[in-house]
Amino acid sequence: MGRHAAGEEFFKAICRYSGDQTLYSYAYNQKHFEHFVQKAKAYSEVDRKLAWIPWTNWSMLSEPGCIFTPGPVLHELAWQRRFSNQRLFSICGITHTTATSRVMDCIGELLSSPVQPWDALICTSECVRNTVRRVVADQYEYLRERFGPGIQPPASIQLPVISLGVDAQTYDVSEDTRSAHRKKWRQALKIDDAEFVILYFGCLSFHGKAHPMAMYIAAEEAAKKSTKKFHLILAGWFEFDKMKEHFIETAKALCPSLRVSFIDGRKL
């Protein structure tokens, strides 16, 4: 999934480019730490000390001074930290999908949990940051309505906007390579050179990522205004068969003028 790939790329970048002499792993057990060591050694270009902070000894997080959690669930760590010293370490999370009820609940928890101004929730775009602010504002209005106008908002955590990174060294984007891939897939999908292709690449999930309706409608309108044939390719994967049926049925209903192909993005 996208968040797994993003986490892998972030870890790879830390191992390759960080100037820190020690990399810390807040791991559940020895086996998980050994997995961390294996990955870190594979990605690192210099020798570093690799240190394990056991799951039950979270006060040791004061050594690195900050813990990165690959999601928006900051409140659980904030409550743990409150048992000892709230200046013990900073908590840094990151948003991925923001539209699920679970994620919005976690964002709303930022108001009532003991997060601090030295904590941060990285937002992957301005749009995401606006979403976070809106959810927090709505939750604050609810609390004022429930408990009275005397409730004051707590100190805000930091909401930096940092886009997800991509390891450019992984991909050969030369024009020759791109042309070869384009020719290969046009032949495989029987698309002639005059046909106009629209490509969607990503997780195919209408509830966790993006509903295809807007894309289908836009593609259909574009096809109607052109003399060219249009071909829509959706490259990704479906979590379950019912999701695939929904995408196919919606395509037939909303963009009947287009030929639509679905490709398993995990096998490209």
N, C-alpha and C positions, 0 to 999 in steps of 0.2 A: 504494500500500500504506500501511498505518497508520503505519509508521515514516517514510515520506516526508512524509505529511501532518503528522505531529508535528514533524518537522524544519523544515518550512515555517512552521508556526505559531510555533515557538520563534524562528526567525530574524526573523519579522515583529515579534514582541514586543520583541526586542532593538533593532531599527531604530526602533520607535515609542516605546519607553519608557526605553531605556538612557540614562544620563547621561554615558556616555563620549564624548569628543570625537573619537575615532578608532575606526573599526571595521576589524579586520584580517581578511584572507582568506589562509589557508594553502592556496594553490591550485597545482594541478599545472602549469598553463601560463597564458599571457596570455589565451587564449580563455576559460578557466574564470574567471579574475579579472574579465574584462569581464562575464560572466554575473552574477557576484556584485555588481558595480557597478550593473548594470541593476536587479536585484532590490532592492538596498539603497535606491536612489533612489526606487523605486516605493513602498516601505514607510515610508521615513523622513519625519517631519514637520518635521525641522530639518536644516540643512546640517551634514555631518560630513566629516572627512577619511577617505578610504577607502584603505587601504594594503595592498599585496600583499607577502606573505612567500612567496618562491618555494619550491617543493617541496624543492629541493636545499640550501636555506639555512635549515635548521630551527633553527640557533642564534639566528636573529632572533626566535624565539618568546619570547625573554626580554623583548622590548618589551611585548607584552600581558601576559606573565607566566603565562598559562594558555591551553591549547588545549582546545577542546571537540570531541570526536569523537562523532558521532551513533550510537553503538553501544557494545557492551561490550568491544571489542578494545583494551585498554589496554597489553598487554604489548609489542606491536611498537614503539610510541612510547617506552615505558620503556627498551627496549634501545637504541634510537637515542640517547636522551638520555644514557645512561650513558657513551657515548663522549666526552662533553664534561664536563658538570657537572650532577649530578642535582638541583641547586637552581636550574637555569636557568629552569625553568617548571613549572607544575603541569599534570597531565593530568586531564581530566574526561570521563567517558563516561556513557552512559545505557543502561539495559536496555530491551529491547522484548520479543520472544519469548525465553523462557528455557528452553524444553523441547527445543530442538534440540541435537544432539550438538556442533555447531560452537560454539554459545554456551556450553554447559557446559564444553567444552574451554578456551575463553577465560577463563571464570571460574576454572577450576582453575589456569590459568597465573599467576594473581595470587599464588600461593604461591611460585613459583620465579623469577618475573621481577622486575627491580629497581624495582617500584612503591614509592612512598614514602608516609608519613603525610599529606603535603600533596596527594596525589592523591585522586580521588573517583570512585566509580561510583554515579550517581544511580539509585535504585530507585523504580519508579513506584507501589509499594504496599508495605505491611507484608508481605504474602504473598510478594512478589518478594524483599524483603530476607531473609526467612527462607529462601527457596530458595537465594539466593546464599551465605548463611552455611552452609547444609547442604552444598552442593557443595564449598565451601572446606574445611569440617571433614572431609568424607569424603576429600578429596584429601590432607589433612594426615595422616590416619590411615594412608593408603596409603604415604606417604613414610616415616613412622615404621616401618611394617612392613617396608619395603624396605631402609632404610638404618640402622635402629636407633633406639632411644628417645632418643638424645642430640640428635636434630634438634629445634631450637627454631623455633617459628613466627616468621615475619618480622613487622615492625610492620604493623598493619592499615591499609588505606586507609580513607577515610571512605565511609560508605554512607548518605547522606541519603535520606529518603523524600520525593519531590516528584512529585505527580501530573502527568500530561500536561495542558497547558493548552489551552483552546479560546477562540478570539476571539469573544466574545459579540456583538460588533458585526456580525458576519457574518450572524447569524441573527435573523429577526423571530419572536419567540416569543409574540407577543400571542395572546390567546385567539381573536380573529377569524381570524387566520392559521392557527392550529392547527385550528380547526373546519373551515375551508375545505379544508385539506390532507386532513383525515380524511374529509370528505365525498367529495372527488375520488377518493381511493384506494378507498374502499368501493364507489363506483359502478364504478370500473375493474375491480375484482376480484369484483364482484357479491356483496358482503357486505351483508346487511341489518342494520338498526340494532340488532336484538336479538341479533345474533351477537357472541360474545366473541372478541376478537382478541389474539393474542400476537405481539409483534414482536421479532425478532432482527435487529440491524443491525451489520454488521461483516464482516471477511474470512471467507470460507467455506473454511476449511482445517482438517481434523481433525488434522494433524500440526504445523502452525505456529501455530494459535490455540486452538481448542477443539473437541473431538469432540462432535457433537450428541447422542450417546446419552442423557446425563443429562437434557438439555432435552426430548427426545422422550418419555422415560419419564414425566417430571414432568407434561408437558402431557397425556399420555394419562390419567394418574391423575386430574388435575384435571377433565378432560372427563367421566370416568366418574361423578364425584361431583356433577355439575351437570346441571340440566335444559336449560341453554343449549347451542347449537351452538358449537363452538370452531373457530377458524381460525388456523393458525400461518403467519406470514409470515417468510421469511428473505430479508433484503435485503443483498446483498453481491456478491461476484464469485468465480468459480472460476478457479484457475490453469490447470486443464486439465479436459477432458471427463470423464475417469475419476473425478475428485473429485466432480463433479456427480452422476454415476451412483451413487456410494456414498451421498451424502446422500439421494437420492431413494429408493433401495432400503431404506436404514435407516429412513426415515420410514414407508414402507409396512409394515415389519415391526414397529416399536415404537410407532407412534401411528396405527393404522388408523382410529380414531374421528374423527380430525381431517382437515379439508381443509387441505392444505399448499400454499403458493404460494412460488415463488422469483422474486425480482426483482433485476435487475442494478442494484446500488447506485450504479454509476458514471453511470447515466442518469437518476437521480431529479431 
